[in-house]
């Protein structure tokens, strides 16, 4: 996961094909537990002990998204945050989705280690 998180998202031109299922499987395995692929989207729900801790995490996700110029959908609720990634220009998953997911995973690990 760390090698994936060390990469940087790049602009993906319209017309670029989405990732093949084999590539998706390889990248998904690098993310670790909890990430799933369904409906051409990458998802994970993170549990938290409170709304405030979930909100703080979502703010970290926002900073990652802005830094990488690749923005997930985020659903915030009491004690949970769900992250959903896909690349609009390819109509499915791209490598950028997995890079951002890996960076989000690192941020979560850092925030729970404190």
Secondary structure, DSSP 4 states (H G I P E B T S, - for coil): -HHHHTS------TTPPPPPHHHHHHHHHHH-TT-EEETTEEEEEEE-SSHHHHHHHHHHHHHHHHHHT---EEEEETTEEEEEE-BGGGTB--HHHHHHHHHHHHHHHHHHH-
